[in-house]
Amino acid sequence: MTVSNTSSSTATNGTNSTVTGQSSSIANNFDQFLTLLTTQLKNQSPLDPLDTNQFTAQLVQFAGVEQQLKTNETLSTLLSLNSAQMATSAVGFIGSTITADGATTKLTEGAAEWKINVPRGGAATITIKDANGSIVRTATTSLVAGDQSYKWDGKTSTGAAAPEGAYTITVDAVDSTGQAMTAKTLISGVVDGVDFSGSVPGLKIGGITVPISNIKSVVRT
């Protein structure tokens, strides 16, 4: 299980440093602007006074930039808190059985299983590929409307036993009239780890990483 989020932490720190530096810079410039403005007001010619509309517009611009920087600081803080909360939630899935959108699952002890959902009854050509994208098995099966399972016995098209590992399924489905229809595939398994290396935590199921956003259901075991 990957539990380190060094890259994410570094990015966050870098962002905060940049925002802080910009905030300090604009504050210094704003102080200098006020000093120059005050000096100019003290020494302006009564016959040629400073245009009030001009320096008012400049004050508004400085205030707007400063407000934007404050907003950026707040957003950075909220993003950090959201990342921490998401990480905590992801760890809580360990030990649970999840069902999620996906087409890749692991062949273990000569068995692999996918869930398929179609809007209407019909038939489908099932293609199973290994991690290298090579086709290891092609088969046909009948389908009913709704959810169903497709189990693979781990045998290739030649009858040989496929090695354990990750395999991806493709479903080309048609209904009873021969019209093509979309088939959704899902995978399920027990979460045994969490991967924080990406922007979204990934739940690990026997070596297969599933984005937490793909989860459809969770069952505590």
N, C-alpha and C positions, 0 to 999 in steps of 0.2 A: 504494500500500500504506500502510495506516495503521499506524504503528509507535509512536505515543504512547499512553500509558496514564495520562494526567494525572488523570482522574477517579478511577480506581481507586487511584492513589497517594495522592491527597488524602484519600480515605475512610479508607485504612489509617492515615495519619498522625493523622487526627482521632481514630480509635479508640484508638491508642496513647496520645495525650495525655490522653484521658478516663480510661483505665485507670490511667495513671501518677498523675494527679491524685487519683483515688479511693484508690489505694494509699497515697499520701502522707498523705491526709486520715485514713484509718483508722489509720495508724501513729501520727499525732499524737494521735488520740483514745485510742488504746490506751495510749500513754505517759502521757497525762493520767489515764486510768482507774487505771493502776498507782500513780501518784503519790497520787491521792486515796485509793486503797485502803490504801496503806502508811501514810499519815497517819492514816486512820481506825483502822487496827489499832494504831498506836502510842498513840492517845488514847482507845481504846474503854474503856468502863466494865467492870471485872471482873464486876460484878453483871448486866450486860446485854451480853454479847459479841455480835459480829457473827455472823449466821447463815452458817455455812460453806457450806451448800448453795446459798444465794442467790448469794454472790460466785463460787462455783465455776461455777455455771450461766452467769453473766455472762462469765467468762473463756472458757468453751467457745464462747459465741456470738461473741465477738470473734475467737477463733481460727478459727472456721468462716468468718466473713466474709473474713478475711485470706487463708485458703486458697483461697476462691472467686476472689478477685481475682488471686491468683497463677496460678490455672488459666486465667482469661481472658487474662492476658498471654501464657501459653504457647500458647493457641489462636490468638491474633492473630499470633504469630510463625510458627506452622505454616501458617496461611492465606497469609501473605505468601510463604513459601518455596514453597508449592504453586502460587501464582499465577505466580511467576517460572519455576518448572519447566514449567508448562503453556505459558507464552509461548515458552520456548526450544523446546519440542517442536513447537509450531505453526509456527514459522519453518522448522523442518526439513522440513516438507511442501512447501515451495516447489519447483516443478519436477517434482513427482511427479503421477502420474495417480491420482485417487481415485474411488471409487464410494461414494455416500452416500445415505441416505434423503432423499427430496425429490421434489417434483412440479414445480418451476420450473427451467427451463433457458433458455439463450440461443439465439435464432435468429441464425445467422451464415452469410452467403453462401448464403442460401436453404435452409438445412438445420438441423434440430434433432432430437435423439434422446433418448428416455427408455428406461429398462429397466423391464419389468413382470414381476411374479411372482404367479402364481395357483396355488392348490392342485390344481385340476383343469382339464382341457381344456374349452373352451366358446367363447363369443363375448363381445364387449364393444362398448359405445358409447363412443367417445373424444370428449371435449370439450376443446377448447383455447381458453384465454382469454388476453387480453393483460394488461398491467400494470394497466389500469383495470378489469379484471374483465369486459370485454365479450367475448362469444363470437365467435371469428374462424373456427373450423372445427369441424364435427361429422362424425364418420365411424364406420363399423363395421369390426371386424376380428375374425378368428378367433384363438383363444388355445390354447396347449398348456400342459400342466402344467409348472410350474417357471419358470425365467427365460427371457425373450425380449426383443427390442428392438422399439421402435416408432419409426419414422423419419417425420418430417414434412418435406415438400418446401417448406414456407413458403407454400403457396397457401391462400387463404381459401376459404370455402364458395362464393363467387362466382367463384373462379378467379383473383382478383387476387393479386399478390405482397404478402405482409405485410411491414411494415418490420422491420428488425432490432431486437432487444430481448429482454426477458424474457417468457416465455410459460409458463403453468401448465396441466398436463394433469389431467383427471379421468377415471377409468376406472370405468364401470358394467358390471360383469361378471356373467355367468350361466354356469352349467355346461351340459352337454349335455342335462340334464333340465329346464332352464329355472329352476333354483334359483339365487338370488343368491349370490355369493361375494365375499370380500374380495380386492381386487387391491392389492398393494404396488407403489409406484413408486419408482424410484431414478434418480439422475442421475450422470454421470461427466464428468471433464474434468481438465485440467492446472491445478494450483494456481499462481496468479501473484501472490498477495499474502495478507496476513493482516490482519484487522481486530480490534483490541483494545478497541474502544469498548464492548462488552458485557461481561457477567459471565463469559461463556465465549468464548474466541477463535473468530473466524469465518474460515474459509478461503475465499478469493475465487477464483472460477472465471469469468473473463470478465465480471466485474461482478455475478455471483451469489454471495452469501455463504452458506456452509454451516457450521453449528455443528460444531466439531471432534468433538462427541459423536455426530454422525450418521454418521460414517465407517464404512463396512463393509469396505472393502479399499483397499490402497495398492500402487501399482506404480511403482517407480523408473524414470524415463525418461532 
